[in-house]
């Protein structure tokens, strides 16, 4: 019988390695369905919590934050695009791509978790698509409401949340909790409160880890 796993996935909507890691994990879970079953819960992490409303050009942001040259930034984007393609996800970076504030997206993801039924994971996927594949602004409330509706959630309820500060403190507390546990980069994937997998790993790496965990649990 497959072993039940609790998977906590700490990530940001604007993190390309997070969507690469999520797709890698999901592919690995499909491959290992004979030995594990999993419940994935998503938790907030903001790469740029002070990002201004209009966002910032990706190239300019990377140069300012990491000191990368335009050539290095372009090469990195191409490498990320390729890694995403390997797991069936389209990242369509351009020279005009921007980074945006993701706090309101995290508030909606927190709400979606409480709705059950896989809605949180569906919303997470849709937000990744909107930002990376469609190159749209995940801080725009109209865009967020569209994502909510696409994920099968209540648009009117989401509009009420966005018009208020509902779940803001919950998101901040969750961010502080994971930071206090040593999570300072994402994605961070924690399995059964014990095993940590960091970074946007490929499916093979996740599969090896999952099978190893399943074997260890079977021996316990």
N, C-alpha and C positions, 0 to 999 in steps of 0.2 A: 504494500500500500504506500502511495506517495507520502512523503513527510511534509507537513504543513509548515510553511515559512512565513514569518512576518518581515516584510521588507520596508524599511524607511528610506525614502529617496529624497535627499536634500538637494535642492537645485534652484536655479533661476530661469525665468522664461527667456532671458536674453543671452543665455550661455549656450554656445554651439556644442560644447563637449557634453552638456547635459542631455540634449536630444540624441546625440550620438550614443551616449551611454545608456539612455532609456531604451532605444531601439535595440542595442546590443543585448541588454538584459532581457527584453521581451522575446527576442529570437532564441536566446539561450533557454528561457523558460519553456518555450514551445518544444525545444529539443529534449529537455529533461523532464517532460511531463510524466514520464514513467517512474520518476523517483521523487519529484517534489511538486507541490502546488503552492501558490504564493498569493498573498494579499499585499499589494503595493500601496503605500500611503505616501503622499507628497508633502514635503515640508519646505518652508520658505527660506531663501537666502538671496540677499540683494547684492549683486556685484557692484552696483553704482547707486547706493541709496540717496545720494545727494544730487542725482541727475536732474537737470532743469527740465521744465515742461516741454520745451521744443526739442529736447534731445540733443545729440551731438553726432557729427559725422564720425563714422567708424574709424576711418584712417586717421583723422585728427585726434580722436580719443586714444587710439593705440599709441600714436606718437607721443602724446602728452603723458600717458600713464606708464608706458613701458620703454619709451625712447626708441621705438622701432622706426626704421627708415621706410619711405613709401614702398621700396622694393621688398623689404622684409615683410611688410604688412600684406602686400599683394600675394607673396609666396605663401604666407600663412593661411590666407583666405582660400587659396587654391587647394592647399593640403586638407583643410577642414572640409571644403566642398567634396573632395574625393572620399574622405572618410565617411561623410554622411551618405554619399551615394552608395557606398559599400553596404550600408544597412537599409537601403531603400528610402532614404529621405532626401528631399531636395532643399539645399541651401543656396539661395540665389543672391549672394552678395554682389553689389555693384560699387562703383566709386562713390555713389551717392547714398549708400546705406547709412542708417543712423542707429544709435543706441538710445533707448528710452528708459524712463522710470517704470518700474514694474510693481510698485507697491499695491496699486489697486487690483492688478491681476492676482497677486497673492491673497488679497482679501477675498476675492471671488473663489479662488481655489480652496481656501479655508472653509468657506460656506459650502462649497460643493462636496467636500468630504462628509459633512454632516447629512447630506442628502442621500448617501449610500448609492447602491445600484451601479457602481462603476462610473458615476458621473464625474468624479474628480479626475480620473485618468482620461476620460473623454475630453474634458475641458483642457487638461494639460496638453494633450495632443493638438487640439485645435489652436491653442495659443502659440505653440511652436510653429504650426503651419502658417498662421497669420504673420508672425514676425519673420521667420526665416525664409519660407517659401514664397509668400505673397508680398513681403517687404512692406508691411503695414505697421501702424503705430499701436502697440499693445497698452499704451497708457490712455488712448482715446476712448472715452466712454461708449461712444457709438460702436466702435470696433469690438469692445469688450462685450457689449450686449449681443452683438451678432454671434460672437464666439459662444456665449452662454446658450443662445437659442440653438445653434448648430449642435451643441453637446447634449441637447434634450432637456435643458434646465429651464426654470421659470424666468422669462425675461423681465416681467414686471417686478418680481421679487429682487432680481439682480439690480434693477434700476433704483429701487429703494435703498439697497445697500450702498451703491455708488454715490447716491445723493447724501449719504450720512457718513459717519466715521465708524460704522458698524464693523466689527472684527479687526479694527486697526490695532487695538491693544493685544488681541490674541496673536496676530501676526508678529508683532514686535517681541512678545514673550517667547514665541516659538523660535524666532531668530536668535534671541539671546540664549535660549536653552541649548540649541545645537552648537552655538559658538562656545558655550561653557563646556561642552563635551569635546571640544577640540576640532570642530569643523570650521576651517578657515578657507577652504577652497571647495569648489563643486565641479562635478557631482560627487556626493558622498553617499554611498549605498551601505546601509547598516542592516544586517540580517540577524534576526532573533536577538537583537540588542547585544550581539557578541562579535559578529564578524564584520569587518569593514573592508569595502572595496572602493578604491578611490579612482576617479577619472573616467573618461569616456572609453572604456575598454571595449575591445571587439567581442563578438559573440563567443568565439572559442575560449577566451579568457573567462568570461562569465560562466560558460558551460563547465569548464574545469573546476571553477570554484564551487558551483552549485552541486556538482556530483561529489566533490570532496566533503562538503558540508553534509549532504545526505548520507554519505557513508559513515561519517562521524556520528551523526544522530542515530543511525541504525545500530551502532555498536554500544550506544549509551544505555 
